[in-house]
Structure formats: C-alpha cells, structure tokens
Amino acid sequence: MLFSTRPMLVCAALSLGLGSVGYCDAGEARVRADQVAHTLSLRSAAAIIQDEETGEILYGKNASAVTPIASITKLMTAMVVLDAGLDMNETITISSEDMDALRGTHSRLKPGASLSRDELLRVALMASENRAAAALGRTTYPGGIEAFTRAMNLKAQMLGMNGSRFEDATGLSSANVSSAEDLVKLVRAAHRYDLIRSYTTMTGHELHVAGRPLAYHNTNRLVANGSWNIGLSKTGFTNDAGRCLVLQARLAERQVIIVLLDSWGKLTRIADANRVRAWLEPSAKPQSSGVHKAAQRGHRSAAA
C-alpha cells in the first residue's frame, strides 16, 4: 500500500512529559516530528491522535495519506441510517443482494432471516456484520444502495472529509477510502450519536434468528477491558486496508480520538492502542493480551 511521502505539517511541544503536536512550517516539522517519533513509535502505517475537546493534534503519522478503510466505513453507514429517521423497530429481511459477491466473506445471517433495523445496526457496529450493514444500506432509501452511498458521500462532504470516498455500506470495497485526518472528523461526528456510542462499546449481544440464538462479540477486545474508558470503537480489516482501529477514549484526563490504519499484524492495532495509552499515561499498567479471548475468535473476516 502506498502512502503520500510529502512532509506532514506537524510540530511537537513537550510539556509535563507529554508530546503535544500543533501545525507549523515544514522545516520545523521535520525536526520536531523526529522528536515525537522517538517518544511514540507505532507499527500502524498511518495514525493520528487528537484531543477531542480542544482539537489539538497530539501525534500524527502519514495522517493525510488516503487508503482503504474497510469496516471503519460502518460508522458512516450508521450515521446515514440514523439521520434518515426511520423506524428502528421495522423488520428487515436479509436478501441474496446482501451477500458478499466481492470477497466471499461468511455470515451467519442467511437470506430470509428477519431482524429489526435496530438489531442489524447493533451487530453491524459491534461485530462488524457485513450482511447486516448491506441490508441497512439497501433498505434505507428508495433507490437502494446507490442512493445510500450518495448520502454517505454527501455526509462526508458536510463533515469536511475531502479525501474520503464511499462506494458501499460495508467497507468490503477497496474504493471506500479515507485518511487518518479525515477519520478523526468521522469519529467526532459519530460520537455524537447515542446509539453509535452504545453499540460500538458493547462487549457482546445475542440475536434470535428463526428460533436459534446467535452470539456476537465486539471485534475490539479492549472494550471488555475495565481499565479502558472507551466511548466509541470500530475495527476494520481487508487485505488492502490492513488492520484498522478507531477509538474515542478518556486517557490522561482528556477525551482523545485515536485512529490507527494499516497495522501489519493481527494484534498490532491493539498493541498500538496500548502504546498510545502508555505514552499519554506513563503510570498505566501494561494491558494483558489475554483479555476478551472470545473477541479474538471467529471475527477476523474481511472488513471486520
């Protein structure tokens, strides 16, 4: 995956042991960015950390590079669905149109399964259920998914996400692209929705489909870790996008947004999130890799 190599206009100011980054001229950025890199080294190919309340950029790495974002897309899907103001209790039936013809990913929601719009939104956000997201996109507007993606791109424009483009509701398409600096705007906007905050931070949920229970778990195991105070979470994965993670969390007595894109290993995005926490909270204890093992199993399909 290719990232833009133009210099990031980022400078660092160290205060009370924390690196805080503001925008400055390119010459100073090259010197100060090296200082930050020694302070916080992340394995993700692109990343950004922002103080949500002040807008201050605390850290940036390839933040303007445009890249596929996989299931981070589902945050935009959720906002467009909720903006439509439809009945969340309305029953929607999974169709063959909702099956993944692009990557052939698996789903336990078979064509003919009927669930409420609310249940579909819940598992799309929490467990990154692709057919649930596809069904939401198909049924929100007259005109189906084409009308829905137009609404997604209009929402992106309204949020100032000028480097972003959406082609489907799931994130399975590699044409769904954005940058770390754009995704900060997406997370800030999504965090204003009560249901998105609630559903992205649930540890698990059980659906009943055709009389059978189906247990789902959050694709981000950090939400089950009581030492983290997470207000919003979404993962993403395809081969093109790599492993991605966006978070809103309270760290070091401030609300921060963390965007991690194209992490190289299965657990690297989680390790990077913990590195960010240790950078902001030097006294925080290291996080155990054994937390919420259920979320490690069975949820590594494309776009997760």
ChimeraX attribute file (.defattr): number of C-alpha atoms within 10 A of each C-alpha:
attribute: neighborCount
match mode: 1-to-1
recipient: residues
	/A:1	10
	/A:2	8
	/A:3	14
	/A:4	12
	/A:5	9
	/A:6	10
	/A:7	15
	/A:8	20
	/A:9	19
	/A:10	26
	/A:11	27
	/A:12	23
	/A:13	14
	/A:14	12
	/A:15	8
	/A:16	6
	/A:17	12
	/A:18	17
	/A:19	20
	/A:20	21
	/A:21	23
	/A:22	16
	/A:23	14
	/A:24	14
	/A:25	12
	/A:26	15
	/A:27	12
	/A:28	14
	/A:29	20
	/A:30	15
	/A:31	13
	/A:32	17
	/A:33	21
	/A:34	12
	/A:35	16
	/A:36	23
	/A:37	14
	/A:38	8
	/A:39	13
	/A:40	15
	/A:41	13
	/A:42	18
	/A:43	17
	/A:44	24
	/A:45	20
	/A:46	24
	/A:47	29
	/A:48	24
	/A:49	27
	/A:50	22
	/A:51	19
	/A:52	20
	/A:53	11
	/A:54	10
	/A:55	13
	/A:56	15
	/A:57	22
	/A:58	23
	/A:59	24
	/A:60	24
	/A:61	24
	/A:62	21
	/A:63	26
	/A:64	23
	/A:65	22
	/A:66	21
	/A:67	25
	/A:68	30
	/A:69	34
	/A:70	30
	/A:71	33
	/A:72	30
	/A:73	32
	/A:74	29
	/A:75	26
	/A:76	24
	/A:77	28
	/A:78	23
	/A:79	20
	/A:80	22
	/A:81	23
	/A:82	18
	/A:83	12
	/A:84	11
	/A:85	9
	/A:86	12
	/A:87	11
	/A:88	15
	/A:89	11
	/A:90	12
	/A:91	15
	/A:92	21
	/A:93	18
	/A:94	22
	/A:95	17
	/A:96	13
	/A:97	12
	/A:98	21
	/A:99	21
	/A:100	16
	/A:101	10
	/A:102	8
	/A:103	13
	/A:104	11
	/A:105	14
	/A:106	14
	/A:107	14
	/A:108	10
	/A:109	21
	/A:110	16
	/A:111	15
	/A:112	13
	/A:113	15
	/A:114	19
	/A:115	21
	/A:116	15
	/A:117	23
	/A:118	19
	/A:119	20
	/A:120	25
	/A:121	28
	/A:122	25
	/A:123	26
	/A:124	27
	/A:125	33
	/A:126	27
	/A:127	27
	/A:128	33
	/A:129	27
	/A:130	30
	/A:131	28
	/A:132	29
	/A:133	28
	/A:134	25
	/A:135	26
	/A:136	28
	/A:137	25
	/A:138	24
	/A:139	16
	/A:140	19
	/A:141	17
	/A:142	10
	/A:143	10
	/A:144	14
	/A:145	20
	/A:146	16
	/A:147	14
	/A:148	25
	/A:149	22
	/A:150	15
	/A:151	20
	/A:152	25
	/A:153	19
	/A:154	16
	/A:155	17
	/A:156	22
	/A:157	14
	/A:158	10
	/A:159	14
	/A:160	13
	/A:161	20
	/A:162	13
	/A:163	18
	/A:164	20
	/A:165	21
	/A:166	26
	/A:167	20
	/A:168	24
	/A:169	30
	/A:170	33
	/A:171	30
	/A:172	29
	/A:173	22
	/A:174	18
	/A:175	16
	/A:176	23
	/A:177	22
	/A:178	26
	/A:179	25
	/A:180	27
	/A:181	24
	/A:182	23
	/A:183	28
	/A:184	26
	/A:185	17
	/A:186	23
	/A:187	23
	/A:188	18
	/A:189	14
	/A:190	19
	/A:191	22
	/A:192	12
	/A:193	15
	/A:194	9
	/A:195	18
	/A:196	23
	/A:197	18
	/A:198	16
	/A:199	23
	/A:200	30
	/A:201	25
	/A:202	20
	/A:203	21
	/A:204	20
	/A:205	16
	/A:206	13
	/A:207	15
	/A:208	12
	/A:209	15
	/A:210	10
	/A:211	7
	/A:212	9
	/A:213	10
	/A:214	12
	/A:215	12
	/A:216	21
	/A:217	23
	/A:218	29
	/A:219	30
	/A:220	27
	/A:221	19
	/A:222	25
	/A:223	24
	/A:224	20
	/A:225	14
	/A:226	9
	/A:227	11
	/A:228	15
	/A:229	16
	/A:230	22
	/A:231	19
	/A:232	25
	/A:233	30
	/A:234	27
	/A:235	29
	/A:236	30
	/A:237	27
	/A:238	23
	/A:239	13
	/A:240	16
	/A:241	25
	/A:242	24
	/A:243	30
	/A:244	30
	/A:245	27
	/A:246	27
	/A:247	27
	/A:248	26
	/A:249	20
	/A:250	17
	/A:251	20
	/A:252	16
	/A:253	9
	/A:254	13
	/A:255	17
	/A:256	25
	/A:257	30
	/A:258	26
	/A:259	27
	/A:260	28
	/A:261	33
	/A:262	26
	/A:263	24
	/A:264	14
	/A:265	13
	/A:266	13
	/A:267	12
	/A:268	18
	/A:269	26
	/A:270	21
	/A:271	20
	/A:272	21
	/A:273	21
	/A:274	20
	/A:275	19
	/A:276	19
	/A:277	22
	/A:278	18
	/A:279	19
	/A:280	20
	/A:281	16
	/A:282	14
	/A:283	10
	/A:284	14
	/A:285	11
	/A:286	12
	/A:287	18
	/A:288	11
	/A:289	12
	/A:290	9
	/A:291	15
	/A:292	19
	/A:293	10
	/A:294	16
	/A:295	21
	/A:296	17
	/A:297	10
	/A:298	10
	/A:299	18
	/A:300	16
	/A:301	17
	/A:302	24
	/A:303	30
	/A:304	30
